[in-house]
């Protein structure tokens, strides 16, 4: 156990598995009291239990970031349990992937509800608690696809993440006087279980496909949750106390 996050309370959305779980475990290992959140209760309880068994402190709160009442309830539950809030990691996302000609308005709206409106609502609910504590850190998990075109099947995802990047910049400028830092992490391609399952559906054998793709990446491999968690830890800790409005590129050279 480390102490880089000692005394801090962190909420991580979408942390019932994959990247979010990796972030939650890393912050807890450095002393943060962690709120695990997502839609899958059984998996979320298991993550929180694993953190506790490793010597950390965590609890699970079910939340769908596309629902306003869930966003507000999540932040209030964190503050009620721990009495403060220092870090919000907006990791949960809707990975919309639909043929453009068949993309429905409901699918478009669902992507924006999870990827933009949810982080906005969560941030808005968090800011008063962070102000009361003298500052805080909001970290929005991004993607290279917010910058790149050429894939109409992911236009809802890409454009909603681009909106999240703008939200990051606006909040960073507006909240700097409150010592609330807002930063963005550029994520490339991570071989999470969810990504393997997606590639199973689109390419037949997800593991084989991702292995082939990893060999073609600039650094010869895909990112891991640990790669991203290390960057999030830096932005969440006091080591980055003078960093706001930044774009931390952890894409292994995929986005330059």
TAZI-V143468 format. One line per field, one symbol per residue. ss: DSSP state (A for helix, B for strand, O for the rest). psi: psi as a letter, one per 40 degrees, with the letter a starting at -180 (. if undefined). burial: 1 if it has 16 or more other ideal C-beta (glycine too) atoms within 10 Angstrom, else 0. A space follows every 10 residues. Layout:
ss=???
psi=???
burial=???
This chain:
ss=OOOOOOOOBB BBOOOOOAAA AAAAAAAAAO OOBBBBBBOO AAAAAAAAAA AAAOOOBBBB BBOOOOOAAA AAAAAAAAAA AAOOOOBBBB OOOOOOOOOA AAOOAAAAAA AAAAAAAAAA AAAAAAAAAA AAOOOBBBBB BOOAAAOOOO OAAAAAAAAA AAAAAAAAAA AAAAAAAAOB BBBBBBBOOB OOAAAAAAAA AAAOOAAAAA AAAAOOOOOO OOBOAAAAAA AAAAAAOAAA OOOOOOBBBB OOOOOO
psi=haeeeheihh hhiffeibdd ddddddddde eihhhhiaeg dddddddddd dddeeahiih hhhheehddd dddddddddd deeihdhhhg diihghgihd eehidddddd ddddeddddd dddddddddd ddeeaahhhh haideediae gdefdddddd dddddddddd ddddeddefh hhihhhhchh gidddddddd ddedgddddd ddddeeidee iiiidddddd ddddddiedf efhieihhhf efedh.
burial=0001100111 1111111111 1111111111 1111111110 0011011101 1000010111 1111111001 1001101110 0101111111 1111011100 0010000101 1111111110 1110111011 0010111111 1111110000 0011111111 1111101100 1100100001 1111111111 1100100110 0000010011 0001001000 0110101110 1111111001 0001110111 110110
